[in-house]
Amino acid sequence: MGILERAAAAAQSAELYEELSEGIGVTFRGGEIEKASSQTVLGRALRVIAGGRLGFASTAGEDEEKLVEAALTSANHGDPAPFGFPPLRTGAQVEVLDEEVLSISPDELISWGEEAVRAIREEFPDVIVDASLSRGTVEVRIENTSGGELRERRSYLSMGIETQWIREGDIYLLWVGRSVRRKADLSPEALTAEALRYLRWGERVVPAPQGTPLVLFSPKGAFVLLLPLIVGFSGLSVVMGTSPLRGRLGEQVFDPRFNLVDDGTLPYAPSSRSFDDEGVPTSCLPLVEEGVAKNFFYDLRAAALAEAESTGSGIRGGVLRGSGFRSPPSPSVRNIVVQPGEGSLEDLIAEMREGIVVADVLGLGQGNIQSGAFSNNVSAGFVVKDGKVVGRLKNTMIAGNVYEVLKDGLKAIGGEPEWVYGTAYVPPILVDGVSVVAR
């Protein structure tokens, strides 16, 4: 008897999610190769509806009976389940498997890492360089007691560079990275150039301007603004009454230049898929059009509570996909895309004249993000004077409210978006109304 049959014998309905991950990875520590390895992991997650409540358990092991027992036990204290698992049907197929990724050898990954280390050390010999590179596939299989089965094999490719510049009285930590599905979408040379740019900008520490100077968020830094919006557009937040957007669909909530889409159908985008982690077909969902709030996104549970339809947004692992199969699905974005404007990061620096650039923060998600508020220490930030970067800031915090900043403080949206955190395609964004405090 299989997992689903065992679960169905004791529960009203059940759903089995399997995730087979196969890949190779390379890590560098202190500029030297530390490890090159291959890994295969089969993860299973079981959801059951028993006694009208939802139970969940997961495992990377082989003990099927314990998985079923754990899911049934958790249902005793689980949330009410106002929905049923839908019959699974194959729909439109999204391009998510790049064969070129599968042909990348360990030697090629090693050469990318070695070249990044060489280029950085050549210009900054005192900088400690770590790097991580990986490629592989994730094959997802979903079946449930309502019938049907879905399978999809997806490629992944990632590269990250971390640098540590330790000088007397100063430690400068920097991380840049990309996670993509297609080989053509990752340029090791461009990633290395990005790290070098931030190292050059950070050679000198200068005082940060105080008050509310103009703030230019790099693509990665701009996730500070997107995270509260992801929470706000979640159908579960709306149902729970914690979203500032509740009851505001159709209203002019943001600057008319701001457009936001959640698109799970983009070919080879990092979080694209033909179906979500509950087996519901994915979609392209406009969230903001010319500043007007248009839609919320739902998984099965949130949709049932809201008396709406799932938007194919039931995703495991949270916004940053950190826990993967080990967590149950919840409403989340697939690929969140900010419509770009014009100009590079350097163009916007020249345009802003005076202010700061925020490239990365510590404690992403700090602040009352349910209300749109953010409050973060800047880990990689730079001071701009006379349209040029003059140095790096230290011990500086930024704070603001994304709904206010993107409605009344939006100055410009850049024209060169980048993939960040494997889920957002975002250009540089220049804003006013962010408080800057330094000590």
C-alpha positions in Angstrom: 0.0 0.0 0.0 1.4 3.4 -1.0 1.5 6.6 1.0 -1.7 8.1 -0.5 -3.6 4.9 0.0 -2.5 4.6 3.6 -3.5 8.3 4.2 -6.9 7.9 2.5 -7.7 4.9 4.7 -7.7 7.2 7.8 -8.6 10.6 6.3 -11.3 12.2 4.2 -8.7 13.2 1.5 -5.0 13.5 1.0 -2.4 15.0 -1.2 1.2 13.7 -1.8 3.9 16.1 -3.1 7.3 14.7 -4.1 10.4 16.7 -5.1 13.4 14.9 -6.5 16.4 17.2 -6.6 19.6 16.2 -8.5 22.5 18.4 -9.0 26.2 19.3 -8.6 27.7 22.0 -6.5 31.1 23.7 -6.1 32.2 25.9 -3.2 35.2 28.2 -2.7 36.5 29.3 0.7 39.1 32.0 0.9 39.6 31.9 -2.8 40.4 28.2 -2.9 38.2 25.4 -4.0 36.7 23.7 -0.9 34.3 21.1 -2.3 32.8 19.8 -5.5 30.0 17.3 -5.0 26.8 15.8 -6.4 23.6 15.4 -4.4 20.3 13.7 -4.9 17.5 14.3 -2.4 13.9 12.9 -2.6 11.6 15.0 -0.4 8.0 14.0 0.3 5.2 16.1 1.8 1.8 14.8 2.8 -1.3 16.9 3.5 -4.5 15.3 4.8 -7.9 16.5 5.6 -9.1 14.6 8.6 -12.0 15.6 10.9 -12.4 18.8 8.8 -8.9 19.9 9.7 -5.7 20.1 7.8 -2.6 18.0 8.7 0.9 18.2 7.2 4.1 16.3 7.5 7.3 16.0 5.4 10.3 13.8 5.2 13.5 13.3 3.2 13.6 9.7 4.4 12.0 6.4 3.3 9.7 5.7 6.3 6.3 6.0 4.6 4.3 4.9 7.6 5.8 7.5 9.9 5.0 10.2 7.3 1.4 9.2 7.2 1.2 8.9 11.0 2.7 12.4 11.5 0.3 14.0 9.0 -2.7 12.5 10.7 -1.5 13.4 14.1 -0.9 17.0 13.1 -4.5 17.2 11.8 -5.8 16.9 15.4 -4.5 20.4 16.0 -4.5 21.8 12.4 -6.4 24.7 10.9 -9.9 24.1 9.6 -9.9 23.0 5.9 -12.6 24.8 4.0 -11.4 23.4 0.7 -10.9 20.1 -1.0 -8.0 18.9 -3.2 -8.9 19.4 -6.8 -8.7 16.8 -9.5 -5.3 17.1 -11.2 -5.4 17.9 -15.0 -2.5 18.7 -17.3 -2.8 22.2 -18.8 -0.6 24.5 -20.7 3.1 23.7 -20.4 5.6 26.4 -19.4 9.2 26.2 -20.5 11.2 25.4 -17.4 13.9 22.9 -18.4 17.0 24.1 -20.2 19.1 21.2 -21.5 22.2 23.5 -21.7 22.1 23.7 -17.9 22.3 19.9 -17.6 25.4 19.8 -19.8 27.4 22.2 -17.5 30.2 20.1 -16.0 31.8 20.4 -12.6 35.0 21.7 -14.4 33.0 24.5 -16.0 31.5 25.6 -12.6 35.0 25.4 -11.1 36.4 27.6 -13.9 33.7 30.2 -13.3 34.5 30.4 -9.7 38.3 30.5 -10.3 37.9 33.3 -12.8 35.7 35.3 -10.4 38.3 34.8 -7.6 41.2 35.8 -9.9 39.5 39.0 -11.2 38.6 40.2 -7.7 42.0 39.3 -6.1 43.8 41.0 -9.0 42.3 44.3 -8.1 41.7 43.7 -4.4 44.4 41.3 -3.1 43.4 41.8 0.6 39.8 40.8 0.0 38.7 37.3 1.1 36.6 35.7 -1.7 34.1 32.9 -1.2 31.9 31.6 -4.0 29.2 28.9 -4.5 27.9 27.5 -7.8 25.4 24.8 -8.5 23.3 23.4 -11.3 20.8 20.6 -11.6 17.1 19.7 -11.8 14.1 19.5 -9.6 11.4 17.0 -10.6 8.0 17.6 -9.0 5.2 15.1 -8.8 1.8 15.7 -7.2 -1.1 13.3 -6.8 -4.2 13.4 -4.6 -7.2 11.4 -3.7 -9.4 13.4 -6.1 -7.6 11.8 -9.0 -4.9 12.5 -11.5 -1.1 13.1 -11.4 1.1 16.0 -12.4 4.9 15.9 -13.1 7.3 18.5 -14.2 11.1 18.6 -14.4 12.7 22.1 -13.9 16.3 23.1 -14.3 18.2 25.5 -12.0 21.5 27.3 -12.1 23.0 29.6 -9.4 26.1 31.5 -8.6 27.0 33.6 -5.6 30.0 35.6 -4.7 30.7 36.7 -1.1 33.6 39.1 -0.2 35.0 40.1 3.1 37.2 43.2 3.3 38.7 43.4 6.8 40.7 46.5 7.7 41.5 48.1 11.0 38.2 49.3 12.5 36.2 48.2 9.5 34.7 45.0 8.1 32.9 45.3 4.7 30.8 42.2 3.8 29.3 42.0 0.3 27.2 39.3 -1.5 26.0 39.2 -5.1 24.3 36.3 -6.7 21.9 35.0 -9.3 19.5 32.0 -9.5 18.1 31.2 -12.9 16.7 28.3 -14.9 18.5 29.0 -18.2 22.3 29.1 -18.9 21.9 32.1 -21.1 20.5 34.1 -18.2 23.6 33.8 -15.9 26.7 35.7 -16.8 29.6 34.9 -14.4 31.5 37.9 -15.9 28.6 40.3 -15.2 28.2 39.0 -11.6 31.9 39.5 -11.0 31.8 43.0 -12.5 28.9 43.8 -10.1 31.0 42.7 -7.1 34.0 44.7 -8.3 31.8 47.8 -8.8 30.6 47.6 -5.2 34.1 47.0 -3.9 35.4 50.0 -5.7 32.5 52.2 -4.4 33.3 50.9 -0.9 37.0 51.6 -0.7 36.4 54.7 1.3 34.0 55.2 4.2 32.2 58.6 4.3 29.5 60.0 6.6 25.9 59.2 5.6 23.5 62.1 5.0 20.8 62.4 7.6 17.0 63.1 7.4 15.2 62.0 4.2 17.7 62.2 1.3 16.9 60.7 -2.0 17.4 56.9 -1.9 18.3 54.8 -4.9 17.6 51.1 -4.4 19.6 48.8 -6.6 17.6 45.8 -8.0 18.6 43.7 -5.0 18.0 46.5 -2.6 14.6 47.2 -4.1 13.3 43.9 -2.6 13.0 45.9 0.6 10.1 47.7 -1.1 8.6 44.6 -2.7 8.5 42.3 0.4 5.7 44.4 2.1 3.8 44.4 -1.1 4.0 40.7 -1.5 2.5 40.4 2.0 -0.1 43.0 1.2 -1.3 41.4 -2.0 -1.6 37.9 -0.4 -5.2 36.8 -0.3 -4.6 35.3 3.1 -3.5 38.7 4.5 -6.7 40.2 3.0 -8.9 37.6 4.5 -7.3 38.0 7.9 -7.8 41.7 7.7 -4.1 42.6 8.1 -3.5 43.9 4.5 -3.7 47.7 4.0 -5.0 46.8 0.5 -8.2 45.1 1.8 -11.2 46.7 0.0 -9.0 48.8 -2.2 -9.0 46.9 -5.5 -9.6 49.4 -8.3 -8.2 52.3 -6.3 -5.2 54.5 -7.2 -2.9 53.2 -4.5 0.5 53.9 -6.1 2.2 56.3 -8.5 0.8 55.9 -12.0 4.3 54.9 -13.3 4.3 51.8 -11.0 3.2 48.5 -12.6 3.5 45.1 -11.0 2.8 41.6 -12.3 3.0 38.2 -10.8 3.8 35.9 -13.7 4.3 32.2 -13.4 4.3 31.6 -17.1 7.5 33.4 -18.2 9.7 31.0 -20.1 12.7 29.9 -18.1 12.1 32.5 -15.3 13.5 31.3 -11.9 10.1 30.6 -10.3 8.0 29.7 -13.4 6.1 26.5 -13.4 3.2 24.9 -15.3 1.3 24.3 -12.1 1.7 25.5 -8.5 2.5 23.2 -5.5 -1.1 22.3 -5.1 -1.5 21.3 -8.8 -3.4 24.4 -9.9 -2.4 25.8 -13.3 -0.2 28.8 -13.0 -1.1 32.2 -14.4 -0.1 35.8 -15.2 -1.7 38.0 -12.7 -1.6 41.8 -12.8 -1.3 43.2 -9.3 -0.8 46.9 -10.1 -1.6 48.7 -13.4 -0.6 52.3 -13.6 -0.7 52.6 -9.9 -4.2 50.9 -9.5 -4.5 47.8 -7.3 -6.0 45.1 -9.5 -5.9 41.6 -8.0 -4.9 39.5 -4.9 -3.2 36.1 -5.2 -4.7 33.0 -3.5 -3.8 29.4 -2.8 -6.7 26.9 -2.3 -7.2 27.6 1.4 -7.1 31.4 1.1 -9.4 31.3 -2.0 -12.0 29.2 -0.1 -11.9 31.6 2.9 -12.3 34.6 0.5 -15.0 32.8 -1.6 -12.7 33.3 -4.6 -10.7 31.1 -7.0 -7.1 30.0 -6.5 -4.8 31.9 -8.8 -2.3 29.1 -8.9 -0.2 30.8 -6.2 0.1 27.9 -3.6 3.9 27.8 -3.2 6.0 25.9 -0.7 9.0 27.4 1.1 7.8 30.9 1.6 8.7 34.0 -0.5 12.4 33.1 -0.6 11.7 29.4 -1.1 14.0 28.7 1.9 12.3 25.6 3.3 11.1 24.0 0.1 9.0 20.8 0.4 9.4 20.9 4.2 6.7 23.5 4.5 3.0 23.4 3.3 1.8 25.6 0.5 0.8 29.2 1.2 -0.1 32.2 -1.0 3.0 33.5 -2.6 4.3 35.1 -5.8 5.8 33.1 -8.6 7.8 35.7 -10.5 7.1 39.2 -9.4 8.0 41.7 -12.1 8.2 45.5 -11.9 7.8 47.2 -15.3 11.0 48.9 -16.0 11.4 52.6 -17.0 14.6 54.1 -18.4 18.2 54.5 -17.4 20.9 52.4 -15.8 21.9 52.5 -12.1 24.7 54.9 -13.1 22.2 57.1 -15.0 20.0 57.4 -11.9 23.0 58.2 -9.7 23.8 61.1 -12.0 20.2 62.2 -12.0 19.7 62.1 -8.3 22.8 64.3 -7.7 22.7 63.9 -3.8 21.6 61.0 -1.7 22.4 57.3 -1.0 22.4 54.0 -2.9 21.1 51.0 -1.0 22.5 47.8 -2.5 21.7 45.4 0.3 20.3 45.3 3.9 20.5 43.2 7.0 17.4 41.6 8.4 15.2 41.6 5.3 11.6 41.8 6.4 12.2 43.8 9.6 9.6 46.4 10.5 5.8 45.9 10.5 5.7 44.7 6.9 2.0 43.9 7.3 1.4 47.6 7.4 3.9 48.3 4.7 6.6 49.6 7.1 10.2 48.7 6.7 13.2 49.3 9.0 16.6 47.9 8.0 20.2 48.3 8.7 22.1 48.9 5.4 24.8 46.3 4.8 26.0 47.6 1.4 25.2 51.3 0.9 26.9 54.3 -0.7 26.9 58.1 -0.6 26.2 60.1 -3.7 27.4 63.7 -4.1 27.3 65.8 -7.3 26.0 62.8 -9.2 28.8 60.5 -8.3 29.4 57.8 -5.7 32.0 59.1 -3.2 32.2 56.3 -0.7 30.5 53.7 1.5 28.3 54.4 4.5 28.4 52.5 7.8 26.2 52.0 10.8 23.2 53.4 8.9 19.5 52.5 9.0 16.7 53.2 6.6 13.0 53.3 7.5 9.7 54.1 5.7 6.4 52.9 4.5 6.3 51.3 1.1 2.7 52.5 0.4 3.7 56.1 1.0 7.0 55.9 -0.7 5.6 54.3 -3.9 2.6 56.7 -4.0 4.1 60.1 -3.2 7.8 59.6 -3.2 8.5 57.7 -6.5 11.1 59.7 -8.5 12.2 57.3 -11.2 12.2 53.6 -12.2 15.3 52.4 -14.0 15.5 50.5 -17.2 17.9 47.6 -16.4 16.0 45.0 -14.3 17.8 42.0 -12.7 16.6 38.7 -11.2 17.0 38.9 -7.4 16.3 36.2 -4.8 15.2 33.9 -7.6 11.7 35.4 -7.5 11.7 39.1 -8.5 12.6 40.9 -11.7 13.2 44.4 -10.7 15.0 47.5 -11.9 16.7 50.2 -9.8 14.1 52.4 -8.1 14.7 56.0 -7.0 12.5 57.4 -4.2 12.0 60.1 -1.7 10.5 59.9 1.8 12.8 57.3 3.3 14.3 58.2 6.7 18.1 57.7 7.0 19.7 57.5 10.4 23.4 57.0 11.1 25.3 56.7 14.3 
